Amino acid sequence: MNTLIDTPRSACLEGPEIVIEMSSGETIRFPIESSVRLKSATLEELSEIELSPFGLHWPRLDEDLSIRGILAMQLRKD
């Protein structure tokens, strides 16, 4: 996936994970526990996700995560 071209099409909370569907059709999943702000948030706060060309934003938490950052988190844990 080229994160300069591929953009998030949708994102939602599924259990303990955030699931991102990319425009290319690829799916990215990451655990809420991987973010300090997300792991202490309510389900309502976690469910309110805004998309940008480069990542995700949780307005009530003032939290932004880039797709590149999310992928880097996944590489570090593997």
C-alpha distances in whole Angstrom, upper triangle without the diagonal:
4,6,9,8,7,10,12,14,16,17,20,22,22,25,24,20,18,16,13,12,9,10,8,10,8,11,11,14,16,20,22,24,21,23,26,27,25,27,30,29,31,29,30,29,25,25,25,22,21,18,17,14,13,14,17,21,24,27,29,28,27,24,20,17,14,11,10,14,13,10,13,16,14,14,18,19,18
4,5,6,6,9,12,15,17,18,21,24,25,27,26,23,20,18,15,14,11,11,10,12,11,13,13,17,18,22,24,26,23,23,27,27,26,28,31,30,32,31,31,29,26,26,26,22,21,17,16,12,11,13,17,20,24,26,29,28,26,23,20,17,13,10,10,13,14,11,13,17,16,16,19,21,20
4,5,5,7,9,13,15,16,19,21,23,25,24,21,18,16,13,13,10,11,10,13,11,13,12,15,16,20,21,23,20,20,24,24,23,25,28,27,29,28,28,26,23,23,23,19,17,14,12,9,8,10,13,17,20,22,26,24,23,20,16,13,10,7,7,10,11,10,12,15,15,15,18,20,20
4,6,8,11,14,17,18,22,24,26,29,28,24,21,19,16,16,12,12,12,15,14,16,16,19,20,23,24,26,23,23,26,26,25,28,30,29,31,30,30,28,26,26,24,21,19,15,12,9,8,11,15,18,22,23,27,26,24,21,17,15,11,10,9,13,14,13,15,18,18,18,21,23,23
4,6,10,12,16,17,21,24,26,29,28,24,21,19,15,14,10,9,9,13,13,15,15,19,21,24,25,28,25,25,28,28,26,29,32,31,32,31,31,29,26,26,25,21,19,15,13,9,9,12,16,19,22,24,28,27,25,23,19,17,14,11,12,16,16,15,17,20,20,20,23,25,25
4,7,9,12,14,18,21,22,25,25,21,18,15,12,10,7,6,6,9,9,11,12,16,18,21,22,25,23,23,26,26,24,27,29,28,29,28,28,26,23,23,22,18,16,13,11,8,9,10,14,17,20,23,26,25,24,21,18,15,12,9,11,14,14,13,16,18,18,19,22,23,23
4,6,9,11,15,18,20,23,23,19,16,14,10,9,6,6,8,10,10,11,12,15,16,20,20,23,21,21,24,23,21,24,27,25,26,25,24,23,20,19,18,15,13,9,8,5,6,8,10,14,17,19,22,22,21,18,15,13,10,8,11,14,13,13,16,18,18,19,22,23,23
4,6,7,11,14,16,19,19,16,12,10,7,6,4,6,9,9,9,9,10,12,14,17,18,21,19,19,22,21,19,22,24,22,23,21,21,19,17,16,15,11,10,7,7,7,8,7,8,12,14,17,20,20,19,16,13,12,10,8,12,13,12,13,16,17,17,19,21,22,23
4,7,11,14,16,20,20,17,13,11,7,6,5,5,9,9,10,10,11,14,16,19,19,23,22,21,24,23,20,23,26,23,23,21,21,20,17,15,15,12,10,8,9,9,11,10,11,13,16,18,21,21,21,19,16,15,14,12,15,17,15,16,20,20,20,22,25,25,25
4,7,11,12,16,17,14,10,8,6,5,7,9,12,10,11,10,11,12,14,16,17,20,20,19,22,21,18,20,23,20,20,17,17,16,14,12,12,9,9,7,10,11,12,10,10,12,13,16,18,19,19,17,15,14,14,12,16,17,15,16,20,20,19,22,24,24,25
4,7,9,13,13,10,7,6,4,6,9,11,14,13,12,10,9,10,11,13,13,17,16,16,19,17,14,17,19,16,17,14,14,14,11,9,9,7,8,8,11,12,13,10,8,10,11,14,16,16,17,14,13,12,13,11,15,15,13,15,18,17,17,20,22,21,22
4,6,10,11,8,6,5,7,9,12,15,17,15,14,11,11,10,11,12,11,15,16,15,18,16,13,15,17,14,14,11,11,12,8,6,8,7,10,10,14,16,16,13,10,12,11,14,15,15,17,15,15,14,15,14,18,17,15,17,20,18,18,21,23,22,23
4,6,7,6,5,6,9,12,15,18,20,18,17,13,12,10,10,10,9,13,14,14,16,15,11,12,14,12,11,8,10,10,7,6,9,9,12,13,17,19,18,15,12,13,12,15,15,15,17,15,15,14,16,16,19,18,15,17,20,18,17,21,22,20,22
4,6,5,6,7,10,12,16,19,20,18,16,13,12,9,10,10,10,13,15,16,18,17,13,14,16,14,13,10,12,13,10,9,13,12,16,17,20,22,21,18,15,17,15,19,19,18,20,18,18,17,19,18,21,20,16,18,21,18,17,21,22,20,21
4,6,8,10,13,16,19,23,24,21,19,16,14,11,11,9,9,11,14,15,17,17,13,12,14,13,12,10,13,14,11,11,14,15,18,19,23,25,24,20,18,18,17,20,19,19,21,19,20,19,21,20,23,21,18,19,22,19,18,21,22,19,21
4,7,10,13,16,19,23,24,22,19,16,14,10,9,6,6,8,10,12,14,14,10,9,12,12,12,10,13,14,10,12,15,15,18,19,22,24,23,19,17,18,16,19,19,17,20,17,18,17,19,18,20,19,15,17,19,16,15,19,19,16,18
4,6,10,13,16,19,20,18,16,12,10,6,5,4,5,8,10,11,14,14,10,10,13,13,13,11,14,14,10,11,14,13,16,16,19,21,19,16,14,15,14,18,18,17,19,16,16,14,16,15,17,16,12,14,16,13,12,16,17,15,16
4,7,10,13,16,18,16,14,10,8,6,6,6,7,10,10,11,14,13,10,11,14,13,14,11,13,12,9,9,11,10,12,13,15,17,16,12,10,12,12,15,16,15,16,14,13,11,13,12,15,14,10,13,15,13,13,16,17,16,18
4,7,10,13,14,12,11,7,6,5,7,9,10,14,13,14,18,17,14,15,18,16,17,14,16,15,12,11,13,11,13,12,15,16,15,12,11,14,14,18,19,18,19,16,15,13,14,12,15,15,11,12,16,14,13,17,18,17,18
4,6,10,11,10,8,6,5,6,9,12,13,16,15,15,19,18,15,17,20,18,19,17,18,17,13,12,13,10,11,10,12,13,12,9,9,12,14,17,19,18,19,16,14,12,12,9,13,13,10,11,15,14,13,17,19,18,19
4,7,8,6,6,5,7,9,12,15,16,20,19,19,23,22,19,21,24,22,22,20,20,20,16,15,16,13,13,11,13,13,13,11,12,15,17,20,22,22,22,19,17,15,14,11,14,16,13,13,17,17,16,19,21,21,21
4,5,5,5,6,8,11,14,17,18,22,20,20,24,23,21,23,26,24,25,23,23,22,19,18,18,14,14,11,12,10,11,10,12,15,18,21,23,23,22,20,17,15,13,10,13,15,13,13,16,17,16,18,21,21,21
4,5,7,9,11,15,17,21,22,25,24,24,27,26,24,27,29,27,28,26,25,24,22,20,20,17,15,12,12,10,12,12,14,17,20,22,25,25,25,22,19,17,15,12,15,18,16,16,19,21,20,21,24,25,25
4,6,9,11,15,18,22,23,26,24,25,29,28,26,28,31,29,30,28,28,27,24,23,23,20,19,15,15,13,14,15,17,20,23,26,28,28,27,25,22,19,17,13,15,18,17,15,19,21,19,20,24,24,23
4,6,10,13,16,20,22,25,23,24,28,28,25,27,30,28,29,26,26,26,23,21,22,19,19,16,17,15,16,16,17,20,23,26,28,28,28,25,22,20,18,14,17,19,17,16,19,21,19,20,24,23,23
4,7,10,13,17,19,22,20,22,25,25,23,24,28,26,27,25,26,25,22,21,21,18,18,16,17,15,15,14,16,19,22,25,27,26,26,23,21,18,16,12,14,16,14,12,16,17,15,16,20,20,19
4,7,10,14,16,19,17,19,23,22,20,21,24,23,24,21,23,22,18,18,19,16,17,15,16,16,15,13,14,18,19,23,25,24,24,21,19,16,15,11,14,15,12,11,15,15,13,15,18,18,17
4,7,10,13,15,14,15,19,19,17,18,21,21,22,20,21,20,16,16,18,15,16,14,15,15,14,12,12,16,17,21,23,21,21,18,16,13,12,9,11,12,9,8,12,12,10,12,15,14,14
4,7,10,12,11,13,17,17,14,15,18,18,19,17,19,18,14,15,17,14,16,15,17,17,16,13,13,16,16,20,21,20,21,17,16,13,13,11,13,13,9,9,12,11,9,12,14,13,13
4,7,9,7,10,13,14,11,12,15,15,17,16,18,17,13,14,16,14,16,16,17,18,16,13,12,15,15,19,20,18,19,15,14,11,12,11,12,11,7,9,11,8,7,11,12,11,12
4,5,6,8,11,12,9,9,13,13,15,14,16,15,12,14,16,15,18,18,20,21,19,16,14,16,15,19,19,17,18,15,15,13,15,14,15,13,10,12,13,10,9,13,13,11,13
4,5,6,8,9,6,5,9,9,11,11,13,12,9,11,14,13,16,17,19,21,19,15,13,14,12,16,16,13,15,12,13,12,14,14,16,14,11,14,15,12,12,16,15,13,16
4,5,7,9,7,5,9,10,13,13,16,14,12,15,17,16,19,20,22,24,21,18,16,16,15,18,18,15,17,14,15,14,16,17,18,15,12,15,15,11,12,15,14,12,15
4,7,9,8,7,11,12,15,16,18,16,13,16,18,16,19,19,20,22,19,16,14,15,15,18,18,15,16,13,13,11,13,14,14,11,9,12,11,8,9,12,11,9,13
4,6,5,6,9,10,13,14,16,14,11,15,16,14,17,17,18,20,17,14,13,13,12,15,15,12,13,9,10,9,12,14,14,11,10,13,13,9,12,15,13,13,16
4,6,6,7,9,13,15,17,14,12,16,17,16,18,20,21,23,20,17,15,14,13,15,14,11,12,10,12,12,15,17,18,14,13,17,16,13,15,18,16,15,19
4,6,6,7,10,12,14,10,10,13,14,13,16,17,19,21,19,16,13,12,10,12,11,7,9,7,10,11,15,17,18,15,14,18,17,15,17,20,19,18,22
4,5,5,8,10,11,9,7,11,11,11,14,16,18,20,18,15,12,11,9,12,11,8,10,8,10,10,14,16,17,14,13,16,17,14,16,19,18,17,20
4,6,8,10,13,11,9,13,14,15,18,19,21,24,22,18,15,15,13,15,14,11,14,12,14,14,17,18,20,17,15,18,18,15,16,19,18,17,20
4,7,10,12,10,10,13,15,16,19,21,23,26,24,20,17,16,13,15,12,10,13,12,15,16,19,21,23,19,18,21,21,18,20,23,21,20,23
4,7,8,6,6,10,11,12,16,18,21,24,22,19,15,13,10,12,9,8,11,11,14,15,19,20,22,20,18,21,22,19,21,24,23,22,25
4,5,5,6,9,10,13,16,19,22,25,24,20,17,15,12,13,10,10,14,13,16,18,21,22,25,22,20,24,25,22,23,27,26,24,27
4,5,5,6,9,11,15,18,21,24,23,20,16,15,12,14,12,12,15,15,17,18,21,21,24,22,20,23,25,22,22,26,26,24,27
4,5,5,7,10,13,17,20,23,23,19,16,14,11,12,9,11,14,14,17,18,21,22,25,23,21,24,26,24,25,28,28,27,29
4,6,6,8,11,15,18,21,20,17,13,11,7,8,6,7,10,11,13,15,18,20,22,20,19,22,24,21,23,26,26,25,28
4,6,7,11,13,16,19,18,15,11,10,7,10,9,8,11,10,12,13,16,17,20,18,16,19,21,18,19,23,23,22,24
4,6,10,12,16,19,19,15,12,11,8,11,10,11,14,13,14,15,17,18,21,20,17,20,23,21,21,25,25,24,26
4,7,10,13,17,17,14,10,9,6,7,8,9,11,11,12,14,16,17,21,19,18,21,23,21,22,26,26,26,28
4,7,10,13,13,10,7,6,5,7,9,10,11,10,10,11,13,14,17,16,15,18,20,19,20,23,24,24,26
4,7,10,11,9,6,5,6,8,11,12,11,10,9,11,12,13,16,16,15,18,20,20,21,24,25,25,27
4,7,8,6,5,6,9,11,14,14,13,12,10,10,10,10,14,15,14,16,19,19,20,22,24,24,26
4,5,5,6,8,11,12,16,16,14,13,10,10,9,10,13,14,14,16,18,19,20,22,24,25,26
4,6,9,11,14,16,19,19,17,16,12,11,9,9,11,14,14,15,17,19,20,21,23,25,26
4,7,10,14,16,19,18,16,14,10,8,6,6,8,10,11,12,14,15,17,18,20,22,23
4,7,10,13,16,15,13,11,7,6,4,5,8,9,9,11,13,14,15,17,19,20,21
4,7,10,13,12,11,8,6,5,6,8,11,11,10,13,15,14,16,19,20,20,22
4,6,9,9,7,6,4,7,9,11,14,13,12,16,17,17,18,21,22,22,25
4,6,5,6,5,6,9,12,14,17,15,14,18,19,18,20,23,23,23,26
4,5,5,7,8,12,14,17,20,18,18,21,23,21,23,26,26,26,29
4,6,8,11,14,17,20,22,20,20,23,24,22,25,28,27,27,30
4,5,9,12,15,18,20,17,17,21,21,19,22,25,24,24,27
4,7,10,13,17,18,16,17,20,21,19,22,25,24,24,28
4,7,10,13,15,13,13,17,17,15,18,21,20,21,24
4,7,10,12,10,10,14,15,14,16,19,19,20,22
4,7,8,6,7,10,11,10,13,15,16,17,19
4,5,5,6,9,10,11,13,14,15,17,19
4,5,5,6,9,10,11,12,14,16,17
4,5,5,6,9,10,11,12,15,16
4,5,5,6,9,10,11,13,15
4,5,5,6,9,10,11,13
4,5,5,6,9,10,11
4,5,5,6,9,10
4,5,5,6,9
4,5,5,6
4,6,5
4,6
4
